[in-house]
């Protein structure tokens, strides 16, 4: 279920106790306007800021380290596609790369690099990107790439997307321009049910 889209990664040495640099992040976007943005929730223990800007030929997702204001990674959307919503959450047991990493090494203490807390909990974190192409890309800041794509149900873009069942890392909901409210099983990467708000029970 992974995506073939490429992301560029900028590595940097980071101090976990460095002062926040949000204003510098805004300045680093240059003349490009920020279309959408979101800080990683504090309980994720990630010093990251996500923003969507308009690039030369496509929109770009940019992930900055809020301790240093340095660009950590960048992901380009398809030409003419737009990102219409962002949400931080957990993809949990889903992608095989995480399972392989966990089987090879176990960390005895928390380590920080590039604004990321490298314990198991933090490595599960993804940023959901709802697009005008009727798909939700799940982007991993740890791996700096799209690790899964939810698609095949909506037909007129994604208006909003929210993770739920946070403790179980199992489901999420999306609403599309087609009027469908869809529940997703994140373990299977499939929709489990949907409600069409265009349906009138009194008609």
PyMOL commands that set and color helices and strands:
alter all, ss='L'
color gray80, all
select helices_A, chain A and resi 22-28+42-44+96-104+120-123
alter helices_A, ss='H'
color red, helices_A
select strands_A, chain A and resi 7-9+34-39+48-54+59-65+71-76+83-90+112-113+116-117+125-131+136-140+145-150+158-164+171-176+180-185+190-196
alter strands_A, ss='S'
color yellow, strands_A
deselect
rebuild
show_as cartoon
